[in-house]
Each structure stands twice: as structure tokens, then as C-alpha cells.
Amino acid sequence: MYKLLVNGIKDFQHLIEVEKTGGYFDESKIVWDERIHGPMPEFTGQGQERYTLDGAPALRVNADLKTTQDAAKAAEDAALARQALKMTLCKRAELGADIVMDVAVLNVEKEMDEAARTAFATTFAAAKAALEGGLLSEAKTIIQGLTLPADYTEGDRSYVIGKIDAAISATS
């Protein structure tokens, strides 16, 4: 395998490997090709350009190119970080929705007097909002402090807390 140093599509440099007869789709983007220029010098980061030193090809850092490529790489890294965060929040919201459904089923299955139902519904709404916002720890705290109506048991609370703990572990 031979190494190529190329200025990639997203404006930053990549080291890629090709077979002896392989190539890169845009030859104007190739900075170094071991088959033509010899063994790859040490790649020291973005902004590399080829030049001739004592009649032989060499690499050096071009400050302007480095600034442009570092900015492009930072933008790409930021976009990847945003995507990862979005996926994490979506997963938390999905897990939160499952928990809300489980709690709602428990709510429907239990008979409560009107005062207990009102107090429970208010606190449950706060827990639901926290879950839907991906704030699992906050929802757990709310549910732990929830005053249970007479026909609820600590087992019901433990069940919900267990689901939240599983969701927190799955998204950590």
C-alpha cells in the first residue's frame, strides 16, 4: 500500500492508502504521492504543502493553508459533536417517552381520591416535562419526592425509578 496526502473535499488534509495502481479522484488535490515523491515525510498536521528542497520534494507548513484547514477541521468536529449530542438527546427523549408511558399506565390503573389525584397529577406533570426534556436525573428526583396516593406502593415508585436509572445508564 502507498500513502497519499490529499486536500480533501471538506478542505482539510487526509492521509489515505492506495494500491500500486490506485489513485484519488481529483489529482489536483494530491499533495504527496509516495509512488511519485518517495516515502511520506512525517505528517505534522494540517496545512502541509509540497516544495523542493535541495532538488528533492519535501513537505512544509503553509501558515495560511493551515489556518484555513484547521478552521475547516474545527467546523467538521463541531458538526460531529452537535450530531452526537442530538442523537443522545433523541435517545433520552425516546427513553423518557417509554418511562412516561409506563408511569401513565400505572396512573390509569390506580384508583385515587380527587385531592390525591390532583396533587399527584401536578407533580407527575413536572416529572413528565423533565423526562420529555431529557432531564432524567431531575425526573428521578421529582418522582422520589412524589407523595404516593393510598393505593400506590413503594414498589410502584421503585419500578419507575428503576426505569429511569436504566435510561440514565443507557445514555451515559
Number of C-alpha atoms within 10 A of each C-alpha: 12 17 19 22 22 23 23 15 10 11 18 21 23 18 14 14 16 14 9 11 8 10 15 16 8 11 10 9 15 19 19 24 20 17 14 9 15 14 12 17 13 8 14 10 13 22 21 23 19 16 13 10 9 7 7 9 14 18 19 14 15 13 13 10 16 18 13 15 22 18 15 16 17 13 13 15 12 12 12 12 12 12 12 12 12 12 13 16 17 15 16 23 20 16 23 27 17 17 23 22 13 14 20 13 11 15 16 9 10 12 14 17 10 9 10 14 17 12 14 18 14 12 18 21 13 15 25 25 16 19 25 22 17 24 18 24 17 16 24 22 12 18 22 15 11 16 13 18 16 11 10 16 11 10 9 14 19 13 15 20 19 14 20 23 14 12 22 18 9 12 14 7
